[in-house]
Amino acid sequence: MATTALLPPSPVESSPSADWRPVYAQAVARFIAEKHTAGTRTSYQHALDLYYEHCELMGNAPFGGDAVQAFNGYQRAQLEIGALAADTVRFRFAVVKAFVLWCHDYHLTPITAGELKRWLHFPPARELSGRDILTEDQARRLIAAATSERDRLLIRVLLGAGLRVSEALALRRQDLWSRDTRYYVHVAHGKGDKARDVEIAAGLHADLAAYAIARHLRPDGHLFDLDRGSAWRLVVRTAARAGLVQAITPHSLRHTHAHHLRLTGLPLEVVSKRLGHASLAVTMRYTRPAELEAALPLPALPWEAPVKPRARVLHKRVKT
């Protein structure tokens, strides 16, 4: 490959005296350039900048095991004192892991996937509950509260296709397609750079096509002219206008999509494929609220007295 000629063929020593900075900068630039969306490139760059700053502070070269373990210790300490959220630490670890493995492929580091598994201690993901899921009525209210056709369609795509927000924002006019009476959106670059096709409702497909025509979009034109941050704020503000009290984000709509599909009895494997998950274990975290809701109700416990229905109290109007 052309890129390999610009990178050293042998591992960079994990030593403070080694001039690793130019190599690191070049490697990061190459690694980031392979990401397909601006939002992903920005967030990855930020995580790797933090990793670089920590290596400088500790006097470690980023291609060595000492650097990875020190970064793990610092991020975990920040998590323990409440300075960082678990999701933030997980994301930073995921970026560093992906970058180091990429460097391993280019012979920049001897660190292996097994060593990274031992050194990076990912915080466990929070289990979803029914409070994280929108009801049918809440979903309708959220859609109705959107202030523009673009915003309304984005929310419908997140709810109706279960896409990640980055996947929804990357959709182009040419990604809409159909076969016979079934309608799809094509996700060209999902997580792990994997492509997939997701079936959507005929009405949503028709409205997206009409919107693209009205905006005179070229085949490669993006349906939604938003960045990731703007899309998150859009959903949060729309949820507030809809009077939804729980914290709602674009990912909440992805969870809601999986939940309601699972309630219909759609097999877990089909839901997992729609969501673009690498394993069923991840999908099961998404559908846990649905499994709980479908479970048998709690039977009467012998020490709990049955609750009697409350009688309706009629108040007489008092004449004054």
ABEGO torsion letter per residue (X at the ends): XAAAAABBABBBBBBAABBAAAAAAAAAAAAAAABABAAAAAAAAAAAAAAAAAAAAAGBBAABAAAAAAAAAAAAAAAAAGABBAAAAAAAAAAAAAAAAAAAAAGABABBAAAAAAABBBBBBBBBBAAABBBAAAAAAAAAABABAAAAAAAAAAAAAGBBAAAAAABBAAABBBBEABBBBBBABBBGGBBBBBBBBAAAAAAAAAAAAAAGBBAABBABBBBAAAAAAAAAAAAAAAGBABBBBAAAAAAAAAAAAAAAGBBAAAAAAAAGBABAAAAAAAAAAAAAAABBBBBBBAABBBBBBBBBBBBBBBBX
